[in-house]
Amino acid sequence: WFGYHVGQTLFHVAQVVLGYMVMLAVMSYNAWIFLGAIAGSTLGYFVVYPLLGRG
């Protein structure tokens, strides 16, 4: 149980850090970086969603 909880905590920290990094990149007001973030989010959702067992 403890190992699973530590793993989930580290995964959450990674998500938060990456989210803030993407936010800072988008806030640079560079249209290409913004479009890259949108395209990456779209592609990531398209690839990962079927692996979640809900698709």
N, C-alpha and C positions, 0 to 999 in steps of 0.2 A: 504494500500500500504506500509506504513512504517513498519508495523509488518512483512509483507511478506519479505521485503528487509532485515530486521534484521535477520529473520530466515535463509534466503539464505546466508547472511554473516557469521553467526555462523556455518552453514553447510560447507561452504568453508574453514573456519578456521580449523574445525575438520578434513577435508580431507587433508589439508596441513600438519597439525601436525602428523596425522597417516602416511602420505606418508614419512615424514622425519624420523619417528620412524622406519618404515620398512627399509628405506635406511640405517640407522645406524646399524640395526640388520644384514642386508645383508653384510655390509662392515666389519663385524666382521670376515669375511672369514671362517665362519663355514658352511660346506656343508649342514648340517641338517637344519640349520636356513634358508639357501637359498632355499632348497627344500620345506620347510614349507611355505615360502612366496609365492613361485610359486604355490604350491597346494592350498593355501588359496585364491589366486587371481583367480585361475581357478574355484574353487568351488563357490566363490562369484559371478563370472560372470555367471556361469551356473544357479545358483539359482535366481539371480536378473534380468537377461535379459528378461525373459518372463513377468515379472511384469512391465516392462517399456512400454508395449503396442506396441512394435515394432516386437516382436517375434511371 
